[in-house]
Structures are given as C-alpha cells and as structure tokens.
C-alpha cells in the first residue's frame, strides 16, 4: 500500500495542476448532474400539472437519442400483421420499430411445447407498442416475460383451461399462440387475446406509477372520467349493456370491462365512434390515439 500511495502523493505534489483539473471536471460533472435532475423534475412537475388541470396531452411523445431499426424479416411481420403500423407515416413507422426493438430486448419469451419464433415475438411486442404508441411510458414493467403455449393451457390460478392470463406476481403474460393468431386473423370480431391481456398489464403498471408518470395519469384519469360518465348516465349505461356491443365478459369486473372495452375499440373503432361517441372519445383520450383509422 505504502509504496503506491507514496508514489501517488509525490506524483500529485509534483502536478497540482492535474489535481486542480480533476477537481474542476468532477465539479462540472456533479453540477451538470444536479442541473439535469432539477430540470427534469421541473419539466415533469409542469407536464403533470398540465395533464391534471389543462389538457390530457404530453409535452412530447417520441424523442430518441439513438433510434434503432428492425431487420427486414421483422419489418415484414409488421407489414403482414399490424394494420396500425401500415397506416403510419415513414417517420412514425421508424418510432414504432424502435419501440418494438426495445420491447423485444426487455421481454423474455418462453415456449411451452412450442418453439418461439421471431415472428411470434415481433407480433406480441408490436401489440404492446400499438396500445401504448400514443403515450410516452411504453416500457410496461409489469411484464418481464411472455409464456407461450400452442393452444389453451391449464391455469394453476383457478384450475381451468385458459386462453390467456396476466400474472402480476410473476410479471408474466401467458398466451395460447393459436388464440393470439386468431385475434389477428379476424380483425373486426372484437376479440384479440394479446390486446386483452396486455391491457390488464398496462392498467396494473399505470396504477403503480400513477404518481410520477404523466402517461399513466392520462390513461387513468380518462378511465375514471369514463366510469363517472357511465355512472351518471343510466340511459347510456343501459344502451351499452342492451346493445351487446361489448361481449358479456366485460361486465365481470372493472378490469375485464377495461380490457374488453379496449379490445373493441382497437378492432371496431368506426362502429364504436358511431354508436357510442362519448365512450369512444374517452378511450381515444386514454390511449392518446390520434392516428389514422381512429
Ligand atoms: Zn381479462
């Protein structure tokens, strides 16, 4: 110890300018860090106040320091399956692809009696990206893994056969691949398993981060407004239930109501707008969906 330290001390004594420079650089870096911290805190404070009291809109949505692209094969999957992606402008397509890649890097895919392909991963990641594309907080941390079964699977949670489930404790989405594909094969039957289960995950995650995520505030505040609207308007509520526009499963509880609502919104936006414009408007606001086709 002594030899090295003595050498360093002597070295420093001989080079006070070097020590001074190191201290100055450290002070600049530390100062810069605190300035950055302060500026971001002020930014989020004002953005949250704006969302809460003025308009449910983010100050910005897409800002990436290093945008990354998908492979041609992955892009082909988006073109084939994701209608939403095909309608975006080239600039927004590049944002979409960047987000898909980020999600693919975050989520672990596990196949049970099925080989998980790049196509499967891309379709599933793109579903999450689509649902959150109007919001900034798209890295939904309540999903760390996606477990795929070829068909319906036996759920340990309630000892029955399931097509899909969201397990909050295990941070997992469990899906029957056959039913994920079915959701995309028929685009307007208001059934999309991946959309349904990801909505559960987004809902829970946003409830956890509501205090500091402006995206979560937009989503949850709009949902509360929608529920209040229905509670205050018996005629609208009765019309919604009697129309069977939402399948009966929606009325199981508030979580299923939200998931079925979003599934229906994603699959049949024009009918939703025509029959229930007030409810449609609230869902559009929840998702920040100002995109072609919605
Ligand atoms: Zn559900």
py3Dmol code that shows the C-alpha trace and the ligand (Angstrom):
import py3Dmol

protein = """\
ATOM      1  CA  UNK A   1       0.000   0.000   0.000  1.00  0.00           C
ATOM      2  CA  UNK A   2       2.588   2.426   1.178  1.00  0.00           C
ATOM      3  CA  UNK A   3       4.749   2.382  -1.916  1.00  0.00           C
ATOM      4  CA  UNK A   4       1.876   3.028  -4.278  1.00  0.00           C
ATOM      5  CA  UNK A   5       0.335   5.714  -2.081  1.00  0.00           C
ATOM      6  CA  UNK A   6       3.629   7.461  -1.597  1.00  0.00           C
ATOM      7  CA  UNK A   7       4.152   7.424  -5.313  1.00  0.00           C
ATOM      8  CA  UNK A   8       0.692   8.880  -5.887  1.00  0.00           C
ATOM      9  CA  UNK A   9       1.204  11.571  -3.229  1.00  0.00           C
ATOM     10  CA  UNK A  10       4.520  12.523  -4.659  1.00  0.00           C
ATOM     11  CA  UNK A  11       3.051  12.471  -8.119  1.00  0.00           C
ATOM     12  CA  UNK A  12       0.195  14.763  -7.045  1.00  0.00           C
ATOM     13  CA  UNK A  13       2.528  17.132  -5.222  1.00  0.00           C
ATOM     14  CA  UNK A  14       4.548  17.418  -8.369  1.00  0.00           C
ATOM     15  CA  UNK A  15       1.397  18.032 -10.512  1.00  0.00           C
ATOM     16  CA  UNK A  16      -1.017  20.340  -8.646  1.00  0.00           C
ATOM     17  CA  UNK A  17      -2.446  21.423 -11.994  1.00  0.00           C
ATOM     18  CA  UNK A  18      -3.597  17.871 -12.691  1.00  0.00           C
ATOM     19  CA  UNK A  19      -5.347  17.664  -9.311  1.00  0.00           C
ATOM     20  CA  UNK A  20      -6.966  21.042  -9.939  1.00  0.00           C
ATOM     21  CA  UNK A  21      -8.172  19.915 -13.356  1.00  0.00           C
ATOM     22  CA  UNK A  22      -9.611  16.676 -11.933  1.00  0.00           C
ATOM     23  CA  UNK A  23     -11.482  18.630  -9.252  1.00  0.00           C
ATOM     24  CA  UNK A  24     -12.834  21.106 -11.808  1.00  0.00           C
ATOM     25  CA  UNK A  25     -14.046  18.284 -14.109  1.00  0.00           C
ATOM     26  CA  UNK A  26     -15.648  16.465 -11.157  1.00  0.00           C
ATOM     27  CA  UNK A  27     -17.371  19.692 -10.054  1.00  0.00           C
ATOM     28  CA  UNK A  28     -18.674  20.335 -13.599  1.00  0.00           C
ATOM     29  CA  UNK A  29     -19.984  16.760 -13.914  1.00  0.00           C
ATOM     30  CA  UNK A  30     -21.625  16.855 -10.477  1.00  0.00           C
ATOM     31  CA  UNK A  31     -23.090  20.295 -11.147  1.00  0.00           C
ATOM     32  CA  UNK A  32     -24.348  19.136 -14.554  1.00  0.00           C
ATOM     33  CA  UNK A  33     -25.958  16.098 -12.968  1.00  0.00           C
ATOM     34  CA  UNK A  34     -27.826  18.213 -10.399  1.00  0.00           C
ATOM     35  CA  UNK A  35     -28.892  20.712 -13.076  1.00  0.00           C
ATOM     36  CA  UNK A  36     -30.189  17.799 -15.196  1.00  0.00           C
ATOM     37  CA  UNK A  37     -32.024  16.372 -12.161  1.00  0.00           C
ATOM     38  CA  UNK A  38     -33.546  19.752 -11.379  1.00  0.00           C
ATOM     39  CA  UNK A  39     -34.582  20.472 -14.975  1.00  0.00           C
ATOM     40  CA  UNK A  40     -36.232  17.045 -15.420  1.00  0.00           C
ATOM     41  CA  UNK A  41     -38.068  17.400 -12.103  1.00  0.00           C
ATOM     42  CA  UNK A  42     -39.352  20.845 -13.081  1.00  0.00           C
ATOM     43  CA  UNK A  43     -40.306  19.514 -16.521  1.00  0.00           C
ATOM     44  CA  UNK A  44     -42.303  16.614 -15.086  1.00  0.00           C
ATOM     45  CA  UNK A  45     -43.900  18.859 -12.482  1.00  0.00           C
ATOM     46  CA  UNK A  46     -45.232  21.212 -15.164  1.00  0.00           C
ATOM     47  CA  UNK A  47     -46.205  18.407 -17.511  1.00  0.00           C
ATOM     48  CA  UNK A  48     -48.142  16.649 -14.735  1.00  0.00           C
ATOM     49  CA  UNK A  49     -49.884  19.900 -13.788  1.00  0.00           C
ATOM     50  CA  UNK A  50     -50.783  20.461 -17.456  1.00  0.00           C
ATOM     51  CA  UNK A  51     -52.195  16.928 -17.765  1.00  0.00           C
ATOM     52  CA  UNK A  52     -54.134  17.174 -14.483  1.00  0.00           C
ATOM     53  CA  UNK A  53     -55.648  20.627 -14.928  1.00  0.00           C
ATOM     54  CA  UNK A  54     -55.466  21.776 -18.546  1.00  0.00           C
ATOM     55  CA  UNK A  55     -55.312  19.091 -21.212  1.00  0.00           C
ATOM     56  CA  UNK A  56     -54.656  15.360 -21.272  1.00  0.00           C
ATOM     57  CA  UNK A  57     -51.704  15.654 -23.579  1.00  0.00           C
ATOM     58  CA  UNK A  58     -47.955  15.090 -23.224  1.00  0.00           C
ATOM     59  CA  UNK A  59     -45.413  17.862 -23.915  1.00  0.00           C
ATOM     60  CA  UNK A  60     -43.675  15.408 -26.244  1.00  0.00           C
ATOM     61  CA  UNK A  61     -44.012  11.726 -27.050  1.00  0.00           C
ATOM     62  CA  UNK A  62     -41.260  10.479 -29.347  1.00  0.00           C
ATOM     63  CA  UNK A  63     -37.698  11.555 -28.600  1.00  0.00           C
ATOM     64  CA  UNK A  64     -34.922   9.021 -29.017  1.00  0.00           C
ATOM     65  CA  UNK A  65     -31.216   9.717 -28.822  1.00  0.00           C
ATOM     66  CA  UNK A  66     -30.259   6.682 -30.859  1.00  0.00           C
ATOM     67  CA  UNK A  67     -33.064   5.268 -32.954  1.00  0.00           C
ATOM     68  CA  UNK A  68     -32.688   1.627 -33.915  1.00  0.00           C
ATOM     69  CA  UNK A  69     -34.222  -0.297 -36.815  1.00  0.00           C
ATOM     70  CA  UNK A  70     -35.662  -3.778 -37.114  1.00  0.00           C
ATOM     71  CA  UNK A  71     -34.418  -6.407 -39.540  1.00  0.00           C
ATOM     72  CA  UNK A  72     -36.182  -6.747 -42.897  1.00  0.00           C
ATOM     73  CA  UNK A  73     -37.779 -10.009 -41.698  1.00  0.00           C
ATOM     74  CA  UNK A  74     -39.157  -8.292 -38.566  1.00  0.00           C
ATOM     75  CA  UNK A  75     -40.467  -5.344 -40.610  1.00  0.00           C
ATOM     76  CA  UNK A  76     -42.176  -7.817 -42.957  1.00  0.00           C
ATOM     77  CA  UNK A  77     -44.027  -9.271 -39.958  1.00  0.00           C
ATOM     78  CA  UNK A  78     -45.291  -5.797 -39.028  1.00  0.00           C
ATOM     79  CA  UNK A  79     -46.402  -5.200 -42.615  1.00  0.00           C
ATOM     80  CA  UNK A  80     -48.247  -8.522 -42.719  1.00  0.00           C
ATOM     81  CA  UNK A  81     -49.974  -8.444 -39.338  1.00  0.00           C
ATOM     82  CA  UNK A  82     -50.100  -4.926 -37.891  1.00  0.00           C
ATOM     83  CA  UNK A  83     -52.565  -2.748 -39.802  1.00  0.00           C
ATOM     84  CA  UNK A  84     -51.917   0.093 -37.385  1.00  0.00           C
ATOM     85  CA  UNK A  85     -48.208   0.146 -38.371  1.00  0.00           C
ATOM     86  CA  UNK A  86     -49.009   0.174 -42.097  1.00  0.00           C
ATOM     87  CA  UNK A  87     -51.050   3.358 -41.709  1.00  0.00           C
ATOM     88  CA  UNK A  88     -48.249   5.327 -40.027  1.00  0.00           C
ATOM     89  CA  UNK A  89     -46.071   7.854 -41.851  1.00  0.00           C
ATOM     90  CA  UNK A  90     -42.436   6.782 -42.508  1.00  0.00           C
ATOM     91  CA  UNK A  91     -41.232   8.884 -39.552  1.00  0.00           C
ATOM     92  CA  UNK A  92     -43.743   7.290 -37.164  1.00  0.00           C
ATOM     93  CA  UNK A  93     -43.006   3.842 -38.583  1.00  0.00           C
ATOM     94  CA  UNK A  94     -39.377   4.332 -37.528  1.00  0.00           C
ATOM     95  CA  UNK A  95     -40.528   5.281 -33.985  1.00  0.00           C
ATOM     96  CA  UNK A  96     -42.756   2.211 -33.910  1.00  0.00           C
ATOM     97  CA  UNK A  97     -39.890  -0.048 -34.978  1.00  0.00           C
ATOM     98  CA  UNK A  98     -37.569   1.456 -32.384  1.00  0.00           C
ATOM     99  CA  UNK A  99     -40.096   0.755 -29.643  1.00  0.00           C
ATOM    100  CA  UNK A 100     -40.673  -2.825 -30.864  1.00  0.00           C
ATOM    101  CA  UNK A 101     -36.943  -3.445 -30.640  1.00  0.00           C
ATOM    102  CA  UNK A 102     -36.792  -2.007 -27.118  1.00  0.00           C
ATOM    103  CA  UNK A 103     -39.648  -4.285 -26.034  1.00  0.00           C
ATOM    104  CA  UNK A 104     -38.012  -7.324 -27.662  1.00  0.00           C
ATOM    105  CA  UNK A 105     -34.849  -6.574 -25.697  1.00  0.00           C
ATOM    106  CA  UNK A 106     -36.740  -6.230 -22.412  1.00  0.00           C
ATOM    107  CA  UNK A 107     -39.069  -9.219 -22.526  1.00  0.00           C
ATOM    108  CA  UNK A 108     -38.047 -12.848 -22.159  1.00  0.00           C
ATOM    109  CA  UNK A 109     -40.052 -15.271 -24.304  1.00  0.00           C
ATOM    110  CA  UNK A 110     -40.605 -18.806 -23.075  1.00  0.00           C
ATOM    111  CA  UNK A 111     -42.212 -21.533 -25.167  1.00  0.00           C
ATOM    112  CA  UNK A 112     -44.077 -24.421 -23.503  1.00  0.00           C
ATOM    113  CA  UNK A 113     -44.377 -27.266 -26.006  1.00  0.00           C
ATOM    114  CA  UNK A 114     -43.858 -24.704 -28.752  1.00  0.00           C
ATOM    115  CA  UNK A 115     -40.806 -23.165 -30.428  1.00  0.00           C
ATOM    116  CA  UNK A 116     -40.900 -19.401 -30.132  1.00  0.00           C
ATOM    117  CA  UNK A 117     -40.041 -17.803 -33.479  1.00  0.00           C
ATOM    118  CA  UNK A 118     -39.009 -14.241 -34.346  1.00  0.00           C
ATOM    119  CA  UNK A 119     -42.401 -13.803 -35.983  1.00  0.00           C
ATOM    120  CA  UNK A 120     -44.235 -14.673 -32.751  1.00  0.00           C
ATOM    121  CA  UNK A 121     -42.051 -12.325 -30.711  1.00  0.00           C
ATOM    122  CA  UNK A 122     -42.494  -9.475 -33.178  1.00  0.00           C
ATOM    123  CA  UNK A 123     -46.304  -9.783 -33.285  1.00  0.00           C
ATOM    124  CA  UNK A 124     -46.532  -9.826 -29.486  1.00  0.00           C
ATOM    125  CA  UNK A 125     -44.111  -6.922 -28.968  1.00  0.00           C
ATOM    126  CA  UNK A 126     -45.894  -4.918 -31.677  1.00  0.00           C
ATOM    127  CA  UNK A 127     -49.224  -5.407 -29.894  1.00  0.00           C
ATOM    128  CA  UNK A 128     -47.871  -3.737 -26.770  1.00  0.00           C
ATOM    129  CA  UNK A 129     -46.236  -0.977 -28.807  1.00  0.00           C
ATOM    130  CA  UNK A 130     -49.501  -0.309 -30.652  1.00  0.00           C
ATOM    131  CA  UNK A 131     -51.503   0.024 -27.432  1.00  0.00           C
ATOM    132  CA  UNK A 132     -49.041   2.468 -25.872  1.00  0.00           C
ATOM    133  CA  UNK A 133     -47.973   4.318 -29.024  1.00  0.00           C
ATOM    134  CA  UNK A 134     -49.917   7.447 -28.114  1.00  0.00           C
ATOM    135  CA  UNK A 135     -48.169   7.615 -24.728  1.00  0.00           C
ATOM    136  CA  UNK A 136     -44.536   8.026 -23.694  1.00  0.00           C
ATOM    137  CA  UNK A 137     -44.339   5.449 -20.907  1.00  0.00           C
ATOM    138  CA  UNK A 138     -44.346   2.341 -23.105  1.00  0.00           C
ATOM    139  CA  UNK A 139     -41.906   0.102 -21.220  1.00  0.00           C
ATOM    140  CA  UNK A 140     -44.563  -1.683 -19.198  1.00  0.00           C
ATOM    141  CA  UNK A 141     -42.586  -3.097 -16.305  1.00  0.00           C
ATOM    142  CA  UNK A 142     -45.373  -5.380 -15.098  1.00  0.00           C
ATOM    143  CA  UNK A 143     -44.426  -7.713 -17.984  1.00  0.00           C
ATOM    144  CA  UNK A 144     -40.942  -9.207 -17.864  1.00  0.00           C
ATOM    145  CA  UNK A 145     -41.770 -12.470 -19.621  1.00  0.00           C
ATOM    146  CA  UNK A 146     -44.255 -13.877 -22.090  1.00  0.00           C
ATOM    147  CA  UNK A 147     -45.013 -17.579 -21.846  1.00  0.00           C
ATOM    148  CA  UNK A 148     -46.476 -19.164 -24.955  1.00  0.00           C
ATOM    149  CA  UNK A 149     -48.490 -22.369 -25.223  1.00  0.00           C
ATOM    150  CA  UNK A 150     -49.576 -23.795 -28.581  1.00  0.00           C
ATOM    151  CA  UNK A 151     -53.240 -23.909 -27.509  1.00  0.00           C
ATOM    152  CA  UNK A 152     -55.396 -23.450 -24.386  1.00  0.00           C
ATOM    153  CA  UNK A 153     -53.457 -24.264 -21.222  1.00  0.00           C
ATOM    154  CA  UNK A 154     -54.303 -25.441 -17.723  1.00  0.00           C
ATOM    155  CA  UNK A 155     -54.105 -22.479 -15.383  1.00  0.00           C
ATOM    156  CA  UNK A 156     -52.795 -23.079 -11.871  1.00  0.00           C
ATOM    157  CA  UNK A 157     -54.538 -19.862 -10.756  1.00  0.00           C
ATOM    158  CA  UNK A 158     -58.084 -21.176 -10.985  1.00  0.00           C
ATOM    159  CA  UNK A 159     -57.612 -24.752 -12.162  1.00  0.00           C
ATOM    160  CA  UNK A 160     -59.319 -24.372 -15.519  1.00  0.00           C
ATOM    161  CA  UNK A 161     -58.316 -24.147 -19.164  1.00  0.00           C
ATOM    162  CA  UNK A 162     -57.292 -20.627 -20.212  1.00  0.00           C
ATOM    163  CA  UNK A 163     -56.512 -18.904 -23.489  1.00  0.00           C
ATOM    164  CA  UNK A 164     -54.550 -16.200 -21.752  1.00  0.00           C
ATOM    165  CA  UNK A 165     -53.774 -14.672 -18.404  1.00  0.00           C
ATOM    166  CA  UNK A 166     -51.741 -11.898 -16.861  1.00  0.00           C
ATOM    167  CA  UNK A 167     -49.836 -12.895 -13.736  1.00  0.00           C
ATOM    168  CA  UNK A 168     -48.843  -9.754 -11.836  1.00  0.00           C
ATOM    169  CA  UNK A 169     -46.774 -11.588  -9.175  1.00  0.00           C
ATOM    170  CA  UNK A 170     -44.689 -13.394 -11.781  1.00  0.00           C
ATOM    171  CA  UNK A 171     -44.744 -10.371 -14.135  1.00  0.00           C
ATOM    172  CA  UNK A 172     -45.817 -12.693 -16.912  1.00  0.00           C
ATOM    173  CA  UNK A 173     -48.261 -12.775 -19.754  1.00  0.00           C
ATOM    174  CA  UNK A 174     -49.336 -16.319 -20.577  1.00  0.00           C
ATOM    175  CA  UNK A 175     -50.875 -16.800 -24.014  1.00  0.00           C
ATOM    176  CA  UNK A 176     -52.211 -19.528 -26.260  1.00  0.00           C
ATOM    177  CA  UNK A 177     -50.488 -18.859 -29.575  1.00  0.00           C
ATOM    178  CA  UNK A 178     -53.412 -20.278 -31.551  1.00  0.00           C
ATOM    179  CA  UNK A 179     -55.667 -17.657 -29.971  1.00  0.00           C
ATOM    180  CA  UNK A 180     -53.157 -14.813 -30.435  1.00  0.00           C
ATOM    181  CA  UNK A 181     -53.179 -15.624 -34.161  1.00  0.00           C
ATOM    182  CA  UNK A 182     -56.953 -15.906 -34.202  1.00  0.00           C
ATOM    183  CA  UNK A 183     -57.098 -12.366 -32.763  1.00  0.00           C
ATOM    184  CA  UNK A 184     -55.198 -11.080 -35.799  1.00  0.00           C
ATOM    185  CA  UNK A 185     -56.794 -13.386 -38.397  1.00  0.00           C
ATOM    186  CA  UNK A 186     -60.226 -11.804 -37.912  1.00  0.00           C
ATOM    187  CA  UNK A 187     -59.629  -8.104 -37.465  1.00  0.00           C
ATOM    188  CA  UNK A 188     -63.141  -6.953 -36.594  1.00  0.00           C
ATOM    189  CA  UNK A 189     -64.722  -9.578 -34.321  1.00  0.00           C
ATOM    190  CA  UNK A 190     -63.728  -7.558 -31.221  1.00  0.00           C
ATOM    191  CA  UNK A 191     -61.621 -10.452 -29.945  1.00  0.00           C
ATOM    192  CA  UNK A 192     -57.888 -10.001 -29.664  1.00  0.00           C
ATOM    193  CA  UNK A 193     -56.280 -12.040 -26.923  1.00  0.00           C
ATOM    194  CA  UNK A 194     -52.923 -10.234 -26.900  1.00  0.00           C
ATOM    195  CA  UNK A 195     -54.621  -6.816 -26.778  1.00  0.00           C
ATOM    196  CA  UNK A 196     -56.856  -8.044 -23.937  1.00  0.00           C
ATOM    197  CA  UNK A 197     -54.051  -9.391 -21.733  1.00  0.00           C
ATOM    198  CA  UNK A 198     -51.653  -6.504 -22.418  1.00  0.00           C
ATOM    199  CA  UNK A 199     -54.409  -4.077 -21.397  1.00  0.00           C
ATOM    200  CA  UNK A 200     -54.519  -5.783 -17.982  1.00  0.00           C
ATOM    201  CA  UNK A 201     -50.735  -5.408 -17.702  1.00  0.00           C
ATOM    202  CA  UNK A 202     -50.799  -1.731 -18.733  1.00  0.00           C
ATOM    203  CA  UNK A 203     -53.663  -0.994 -16.338  1.00  0.00           C
ATOM    204  CA  UNK A 204     -51.816  -2.511 -13.341  1.00  0.00           C
ATOM    205  CA  UNK A 205     -48.498  -0.914 -14.252  1.00  0.00           C
ATOM    206  CA  UNK A 206     -50.011   2.533 -14.668  1.00  0.00           C
ATOM    207  CA  UNK A 207     -51.751   2.197 -11.293  1.00  0.00           C
ATOM    208  CA  UNK A 208     -48.338   1.534  -9.744  1.00  0.00           C
ATOM    209  CA  UNK A 209     -46.614   4.543 -11.351  1.00  0.00           C
ATOM    210  CA  UNK A 210     -49.576   6.953 -11.392  1.00  0.00           C
ATOM    211  CA  UNK A 211     -47.882   9.463  -9.078  1.00  0.00           C
ATOM    212  CA  UNK A 212     -44.988  10.288 -11.396  1.00  0.00           C
ATOM    213  CA  UNK A 213     -45.918   9.020 -14.876  1.00  0.00           C
ATOM    214  CA  UNK A 214     -47.815  11.546 -16.965  1.00  0.00           C
ATOM    215  CA  UNK A 215     -48.743   8.754 -19.399  1.00  0.00           C
ATOM    216  CA  UNK A 216     -50.314   6.824 -16.519  1.00  0.00           C
ATOM    217  CA  UNK A 217     -52.149   9.972 -15.377  1.00  0.00           C
ATOM    218  CA  UNK A 218     -53.650  10.478 -18.852  1.00  0.00           C
ATOM    219  CA  UNK A 219     -54.711   6.828 -19.080  1.00  0.00           C
ATOM    220  CA  UNK A 220     -56.190   6.519 -15.584  1.00  0.00           C
ATOM    221  CA  UNK A 221     -57.804   9.968 -15.374  1.00  0.00           C
ATOM    222  CA  UNK A 222     -59.587   9.365 -18.681  1.00  0.00           C
ATOM    223  CA  UNK A 223     -60.751   5.941 -17.456  1.00  0.00           C
ATOM    224  CA  UNK A 224     -62.130   7.459 -14.247  1.00  0.00           C
ATOM    225  CA  UNK A 225     -63.950  10.072 -16.335  1.00  0.00           C
ATOM    226  CA  UNK A 226     -65.400   7.305 -18.490  1.00  0.00           C
ATOM    227  CA  UNK A 227     -66.640   5.355 -15.441  1.00  0.00           C
ATOM    228  CA  UNK A 228     -68.112   8.559 -13.915  1.00  0.00           C
ATOM    229  CA  UNK A 229     -69.810   9.319 -17.222  1.00  0.00           C
ATOM    230  CA  UNK A 230     -71.460   5.893 -17.250  1.00  0.00           C
ATOM    231  CA  UNK A 231     -72.404   6.133 -13.563  1.00  0.00           C
ATOM    232  CA  UNK A 232     -74.074   9.497 -14.145  1.00  0.00           C
ATOM    233  CA  UNK A 233     -75.936   8.433 -17.269  1.00  0.00           C
ATOM    234  CA  UNK A 234     -78.263   5.471 -16.711  1.00  0.00           C
ATOM    235  CA  UNK A 235     -79.671   5.675 -20.226  1.00  0.00           C
ATOM    236  CA  UNK A 236     -76.188   5.373 -21.751  1.00  0.00           C
ATOM    237  CA  UNK A 237     -75.275   2.506 -19.438  1.00  0.00           C
ATOM    238  CA  UNK A 238     -78.467   0.630 -20.304  1.00  0.00           C
ATOM    239  CA  UNK A 239     -77.948   1.278 -24.008  1.00  0.00           C
ATOM    240  CA  UNK A 240     -74.385  -0.082 -23.789  1.00  0.00           C
ATOM    241  CA  UNK A 241     -75.425  -3.248 -21.967  1.00  0.00           C
ATOM    242  CA  UNK A 242     -78.504  -3.930 -24.123  1.00  0.00           C
ATOM    243  CA  UNK A 243     -76.644  -3.306 -27.390  1.00  0.00           C
ATOM    244  CA  UNK A 244     -74.314  -6.264 -26.652  1.00  0.00           C
ATOM    245  CA  UNK A 245     -71.638  -4.148 -28.363  1.00  0.00           C
ATOM    246  CA  UNK A 246     -69.275  -5.276 -25.614  1.00  0.00           C
ATOM    247  CA  UNK A 247     -69.376  -9.022 -25.003  1.00  0.00           C
ATOM    248  CA  UNK A 248     -70.882 -10.113 -21.657  1.00  0.00           C
ATOM    249  CA  UNK A 249     -67.481 -10.898 -20.179  1.00  0.00           C
ATOM    250  CA  UNK A 250     -66.872  -7.131 -19.949  1.00  0.00           C
ATOM    251  CA  UNK A 251     -69.269  -6.931 -17.031  1.00  0.00           C
ATOM    252  CA  UNK A 252     -67.310  -9.420 -14.871  1.00  0.00           C
ATOM    253  CA  UNK A 253     -65.404  -6.634 -13.051  1.00  0.00           C
ATOM    254  CA  UNK A 254     -63.742  -3.262 -13.736  1.00  0.00           C
ATOM    255  CA  UNK A 255     -60.545  -4.878 -15.057  1.00  0.00           C
ATOM    256  CA  UNK A 256     -62.335  -7.069 -17.592  1.00  0.00           C
ATOM    257  CA  UNK A 257     -64.527  -4.110 -18.517  1.00  0.00           C
ATOM    258  CA  UNK A 258     -61.452  -2.104 -19.429  1.00  0.00           C
ATOM    259  CA  UNK A 259     -59.777  -4.926 -21.376  1.00  0.00           C
ATOM    260  CA  UNK A 260     -62.903  -5.738 -23.409  1.00  0.00           C
ATOM    261  CA  UNK A 261     -63.503  -2.017 -23.969  1.00  0.00           C
ATOM    262  CA  UNK A 262     -60.018  -1.570 -25.447  1.00  0.00           C
ATOM    263  CA  UNK A 263     -60.237  -4.785 -27.499  1.00  0.00           C
ATOM    264  CA  UNK A 264     -63.468  -3.492 -29.034  1.00  0.00           C
ATOM    265  CA  UNK A 265     -62.012  -0.017 -29.578  1.00  0.00           C
ATOM    266  CA  UNK A 266     -58.930  -1.429 -31.337  1.00  0.00           C
ATOM    267  CA  UNK A 267     -60.919  -3.796 -33.558  1.00  0.00           C
ATOM    268  CA  UNK A 268     -64.040  -1.733 -34.372  1.00  0.00           C
ATOM    269  CA  UNK A 269     -63.201   1.965 -33.955  1.00  0.00           C
ATOM    270  CA  UNK A 270     -65.659   3.259 -36.554  1.00  0.00           C
ATOM    271  CA  UNK A 271     -68.648   1.362 -35.127  1.00  0.00           C
ATOM    272  CA  UNK A 272     -67.632   2.480 -31.633  1.00  0.00           C
ATOM    273  CA  UNK A 273     -67.498   6.083 -32.773  1.00  0.00           C
ATOM    274  CA  UNK A 274     -70.878   5.811 -34.458  1.00  0.00           C
ATOM    275  CA  UNK A 275     -72.801   4.035 -31.656  1.00  0.00           C
ATOM    276  CA  UNK A 276     -71.096   5.392 -28.536  1.00  0.00           C
ATOM    277  CA  UNK A 277     -69.182   8.574 -29.460  1.00  0.00           C
ATOM    278  CA  UNK A 278     -68.827   9.766 -25.850  1.00  0.00           C
ATOM    279  CA  UNK A 279     -67.251   6.499 -24.640  1.00  0.00           C
ATOM    280  CA  UNK A 280     -65.158   6.283 -27.817  1.00  0.00           C
ATOM    281  CA  UNK A 281     -63.769   9.776 -27.146  1.00  0.00           C
ATOM    282  CA  UNK A 282     -62.701   8.837 -23.605  1.00  0.00           C
ATOM    283  CA  UNK A 283     -60.837   5.716 -24.821  1.00  0.00           C
ATOM    284  CA  UNK A 284     -59.134   7.755 -27.534  1.00  0.00           C
ATOM    285  CA  UNK A 285     -58.034  10.153 -24.810  1.00  0.00           C
ATOM    286  CA  UNK A 286     -56.842   7.299 -22.537  1.00  0.00           C
ATOM    287  CA  UNK A 287     -54.553   5.928 -25.237  1.00  0.00           C
ATOM    288  CA  UNK A 288     -53.615   9.284 -26.777  1.00  0.00           C
ATOM    289  CA  UNK A 289     -54.826   7.728 -30.057  1.00  0.00           C
ATOM    290  CA  UNK A 290     -54.705  10.424 -32.702  1.00  0.00           C
ATOM    291  CA  UNK A 291     -53.852   8.080 -35.523  1.00  0.00           C
ATOM    292  CA  UNK A 292     -55.338   7.311 -38.904  1.00  0.00           C
ATOM    293  CA  UNK A 293     -58.226   4.874 -38.593  1.00  0.00           C
ATOM    294  CA  UNK A 294     -59.123   6.032 -35.049  1.00  0.00           C
TER     295      UNK A 294
END
"""
ligand_1 = """\
1
ZN
Zn -59.163 -10.494 -18.809
"""
view = py3Dmol.view(width=600, height=400)
view.addModel(protein, "pdb")
view.setStyle({"model": 0}, {"cartoon": {"style": "trace"}})
view.addModel(ligand_1, "xyz")
view.setStyle({"model": 1}, {"stick": {}})
view.zoomTo()
view.show()
